[in-house]
Amino acid sequence: MAPKFTGLAYFEVAKNGGEEAAKDLGFQFQYIGSDQPDATAQIATLTNAIPQKPDALVVSAIDQDAVAPALKQAMKSGIKVVTYDADAAADARDLFVNQLSYKLAAETMLKAAKLDSPDGGLVAFISASPTAANHAAHVKYMKELIDTDPAYKDFKYLDTVQFAGDDAKKSQDIALNLIQAHPDLKVIISSSAVSAPAAEQAIVNAGLQNKVYATGFALPSSVKDFIKNGDAKAFAMWDPAELGYVATAAAFQLATGKITSAEGQVVDAGKHGKYTVGKDGEVDYNKPLIFTKDNIDNYNF
């Protein structure tokens, strides 16, 4: 398993799921990667893995196109490639285990934003990078939903997206700049599990809690204090450990010939359910969670 980079709590939790799958299904599992959120470093990790002849790679792509040549080389070498969390180019992997369909992810974040700001208002977006395919799709769908869905008609949005590279300090700086530049800003939304809580911290630091809100995807452990203190009302996520389990189980089934990447095939993740392969090799996990004061104590990751 090669995450975007090691050390980030989100990917460490997903790793735990991969390790659990290996224990349950009976195969060797290794977690590899650089601690730098850099495409060149990830490419080096993948390139170095190929001569070791693993049966499969499970990859969260930091840049969908930049990592594609290395993944294609792996596939030519007989290595099965599954992406999870963030996809690579479709012809550079066998399956993509998507935590949420892009539209469902967008709807989930907007539902959380609506809990924060029931009367709507101006929304700003922070993403990881322009090359993060999942983040770009999330913003695209959120804009479309705000434009067309009556449930979100009270929101309007800044068209320009800010990019923080999954960096907490940069996310805080961007959030503060957005607040200062747009006095009517109500909600900052991010798909990044780093940027969403960091943006809320910037709001708290500025003393603007309950006037401006941040939401999006975040580990419950990173936002529990904000929610319990009443500084924020809702954040969203899925279970990264279960996602890691499903992706790793899919890789094992591909490598052992139990499934192919053809549409209609079924990934059997045992106690974690069965998932059907859709168009272009996409497997949607689709179990969104919204954390509020009423339920956040139920989650310990």
N, C-alpha and C positions, 0 to 999 in steps of 0.2 A: 504494500500500500504506500503510495506516494501522495501526500497531501500537497496543497499549495506551498506550505512551509510548515516546519515542525515548531512546536512550542506554543501554538495558539490553542487555547482551551477547547475550542470547538472541535478541532481536528484530533486532539487527544481523546476526546469522548468518542468520536467516530472510530478511532483506533481500537478502543476497548470493545466496540461491537465487532470489528474484524477479528480480534483475538478470540472473542467468544465463538464466532462462527468456526474458526479453525479448530477450537477445542471440541465443539459439538460434531463437526463433520469429519475431523481427522486429517488435517493437513498442516504443513508448516507455514507460518505467517511471519513476515518481516515488515517492519515499518521503516521507511527510508526517506531521506530528503534533507534539504538545507534548512537552516533556521532563518533564512532571508527570503522575504516575499519578492522574489526576482525570477523572471522567466528564464534567464540564462542559467541560473542555478538549478532550476527544476529540469531544464533540458539536460544539464550535466548529470543529474541524478538518474534520469531515465536512460541516457546513453550508457552510463556505467553499469546499469542493471542488465542490459541486454546480453552481454557476454556471460553473465551468471546463469543464463537460461532458466529463468523462472517460468512456471507454467502459465502464469497470468500476472498482469499488472492492474491495480485498482488506483485510479489517478483522479485527483481534483485539479483540473487544468488552470493554471494561473493566467494563461493566455491561449485561447482556443486554437489559434493558427500557429503561434510560435512553437508549441510543443508537438504539432502534428507530424513533422518529418521524423522525429524520434519515435513517436508512437507507430507510425507506418513501418519504420524499420523493425520495431518489435514484432509487429504483426507478420512481416515477411519472414521473420525468424521463427514463426510458429507460436509466438506468445499471444495469448488471448488478452484483450484490452477492454477493461470496463472503466468508464468514467463515473464519478459520483460528485455531487455537490455543484461542480462547475464543469460543463461539457467541453470537449475538444471538437475539432472539425469532425463531422459525422463519418467521413471516410477514414478517419484515423483511430477508430475504436469499434469494438463489436457492439457493446451496449452502453447506454447512458442511464444510470439510476438517478432519476431526478427527484429531489426531495419533495417538491410540489410542482405540478404543472405551472408554467409561468403565469397563466391567468389566475389560477387558484392562489398562487403566492401573492399576486397583486391584490386580489380581493381580500385576502387575510390581513395584509398590512393596512389596507384602507379601513377594514372593520375595526382594527385596533386604533387607528387614527380617529375614527368616529367616536369611539369610547372616550378618547382623550378630549376631543373637541366636538361635542354633539352639534354645535351650531356651524361647523365647517370653518372656513377661513382659508388663508393663504398657506400653501404647502411648498416645501423645498425638498429636493432629493440629494442625498449623498450616496455615491456608489464607490466600489473599490477602484475600478479603472475602466477606461473606455473599451478595453479588450475583454472584460468579464462578460461573457455572453448572457449569463443568467441575470446579472444586475441590469444590463441594458434592456432585456426583455421585460423584467419586472417594471421598470420605469415606463416603458412603452405602454404596457397594459394598464398601469395605474393612470396614466394620462388619458387613455381611451375611456376607462371607466368613469373618470371625473367628467369627461366630455359628454358621455352618453347615458350613464346609469343614473336614474333619478335618486337612488340611495345616496349618491355622493355629489348631488348637484350644488350643495352649499360650499363645496371646496373649489378653489382655483389654485393654479400652480405656477411656479417659476419654470419657464421652459428650459433654462440652462441647468445642467446637472453638474454638481461638484464631485471631484474625485479625491479620495483620501488614502488610497492604497492600503486599506486595512490597518492604518496606523492611528493609534488612539490620540496622540498629541496633535497630529494633523487634523483629525476629525474634530477635536475640540476647537482648534483654531478656525476651521471652516464654519463650524456651527456659530461661533461667536461673531464671525464676520457677516454671516447671513442675518443674524439677529440685528446687528448694528445697521446693516444696509437696508433692511426691510422691517420697519417698526411695526407693520401690521402682520408679520409672520406669526402663524399659529402652530404649525406642525412641521417638524423635520423628520423625514422618513428615510431609512437606509436598510438595504438588504444585508449589509455587512454586520456580522455579530460583534465586530470591534467598534464600528462607527456609531451604531444605534445607541449603546450605553454611553459612549464617549460624548455624543451630542447632548444627551440628557445631563451629563455631568457639567458640561459647559453652561447649560441653562441654569442649573443649581448654583454654579459658581457666580453667575451674573445676577443671582437673586430674582430670577424671572419664572420660577416654578409656578405652575397653575396659570401662567399667562402665555407661555410658549411650552410646547411639548415635543419630545422626541419619541419616536417609536420605530418599529420595523422588527427585524429578526435579531434576537439576542438570547444568550444562555440565561436561564432564569436566575442562576447564581449571580450573574453580573448586574441584574436589575432589581433584585429582590428588595434591597434597601429603598430604592426610589419608589417602588410600588407600595411598600408597607408604610413609608413615610407620607404617602399621598402626593409626592412630587410628580408622579406619572400614574396613569390609570391602566395602561395596557401595553404589553409587548407581545411579539409572536415568535414562534419557532416550530420545530418538529423535534423528534427524538434523534439526535445525531448518532447515538450508539446503535439504534435500530437501523438507521440508514446505512451505517458502516457494515452492519451485519448483513443486510440484504444485498449490498453491492459485492461484498466478499463472497457470499454464498452464490451469487450469480456468476462470479468469476470462476469459482470451483466447478459449478455445473457446466460452464462452457469448456473448461479445461479437461473435464472428464467425459465430454461428449454427451452429457445428459440432455443438454439443450443446444440450440443454435441461436443465432441472432435474428431469426426470421420472425416476422410479425405473427402474433398468435401463440408463440411459445410461452411457457409458464415457468417463471422463476419460483422455486419452492424454497422459502426461507424458514421452513419448519414452524416452530412456535411463533415466529414473527409474520407468518402469513404467506399467501401466494400472490404473485404479481404478473400480469400479462404483458408481454412485449408488444409495444405499439408501433406506430409508424416510425421509420428511420431508426429502429433499434432503441427507442426510448421506453424506459420502464418507470412509470410514475408511482412513487411511494405514497404521496397524497394523504398524509395524516397531520394536518395543521393543528397547532396548539396556540391558544391565546391565553397569556398569563395575566391575571388580575389579582387584586387583593384577596379575593375569595378562594383562589386555587393555587397560588404560587408556592405555598408551602408543601404542596403535593409533589413537587419536582425537585430533584436533588442533583442536577447536572449543570 
